[in-house]
Amino acid sequence: MPGGVGGAGASPAPTRFGGEQTTACKRGTAARLRPYFSILSRRLLKRGIFTSQADLKAQLLAFIERYNPTAKPFAWTHQGKPLTK
């Protein structure tokens, strides 16, 4: 029964904001991408001047070409200790 509740092929339930419900896997992926988008925002998007969508795309691809050769994995610094005692 495709599209049925909880069955194979069921689509994710929409949230009240119109998007899909977030799964743990999606949250983990977002957490790994957040530092990269922070760097992108600080180095390109905040001070960039884009005359068109094509210009934005060209500058974004140029940034990626400059960033990738020197990129290093982000270090996870959390020690797993509770924040309160």
Buried (B, 14 or more C-beta within 10 A) or exposed (E): EEEEEEEEEEEEEEEEEEEEEEEEEEEEEEEEEEEEEEBBEEEBBEEEEBEEEEEBEEBBEEBEEEBEEEEEEEEEEEEEEEEEE
